[in-house]
Amino acid sequence: MDSLQLIKGKIDKFASERDWSQFHTPANLAKSIAIEASELLECFQWDESNYSIDAVKEELADVLNYCVCMASVLRVDIQEIMLDKLKKNEEKYPVEKARGNAIKYDKL
């Protein structure tokens, strides 16, 4: 079993033991991801270079946990969707045009 499957199993078990799966609709999970992402951003609110790495790790873990939970609920393969998206991004942002800049793909 790879580490991603192990994590997914632990997250699924955690929710199941608490009977929280009933609340894990795609809409609720999307809201939770956005809320936790906002809390992650809050770590950098007033000072981008002076932040608590422990706080960042906590909030990043919350975002990732909800993302894994959503993938589980939707029955999508995390590795597959991430690799598919990376391939699309490689096509939208070819190295020879995108290297070293932050210009959106439609402006390259």
N, C-alpha and C positions, 0 to 999 in steps of 0.2 A: 504494500500500500504506500503510495507516495504521500508526501507531507500535506499536500493540498486536500487529499481525500481524508486524511486523518483529522485535519482541522475542521473540515466540513462535517464529519461524523460527530465531533465533539460539540460543535455549535448546534447541530440538529438535536443531539441528545439533551443538551442544556435546555433548549426551548421545549422539547417534548416532556421532560421531567416536570416542568413548571406549568404545563398545559398552556403555553404561550403561542403555540402554532396557530390557534384560532384567531389570533390578532395579526398574524403575519401575512396580510394580504399584500399584493404587489404595491398598491397605493400607500399603505401604511409603512412598508419598508422603504419605499422611495422617499417618503417624508422623513423617516428616521435617518436615512443616509444624508439628506440635505441638512438636517438639524445637527448631526454629528460633524459634518464637514464645516458648518459654521462655527462649531466649538473648536475645531482644529484651527480655523482661521483666526479665532480669537486669541490663540496663543501668540500670534504675531501682531496683534492689533496696534500696539503703541511703539513697538521696537522690534524691527525685523531681524536685528542681529543679536539681541539679548533676550533669549527665551529659555524656557525650561524644557530641556529635551525629554524629561520624564512626562511632563504634561503633553507634549507633542506625541509621544509614543502612546499614551493612554487614548488620546482622541483619534489618532490614526488607527489604532486597534479597533475602536468602536466603529469607525467608517468601514474598515475592512470586514469586520464581523457581520455588519448589516448587509454588505455587498455579497458576501458568501451566502448568507441566509436567503437573500433575494434570488440568487442563482439557484439555490436548492428548491425554493418554492416554485420557481418557473421551470424547473427541471432542464436547465441549460448547463452545458459543460463549460466551466470557467476557463479552462485552458484553451478550448476551441474558440470561444468568443474573443478571448484576448488576442490569440494569434491571428484570427480573422481581422480584427480591428487594426492590429499592427501592420498587417499586409496592406490594408486600405490606406493607412497613414503613410506607409512607404511609397505608395503610388502618388498620393497627394503631395507629399513633401520629398521629392527626389533630392538626394544628397547634393548634387551639383547646383541646385537652386536654393535649397533651404539651409545649407551649412552656415552656421554662425549668425543667423538672424531669426527674428521672431515674427516675421511677416506671415499672415494667414495665407493658406494655400491658394486661395482664389486671387491673390494679389502677387503671387510669385511670377 
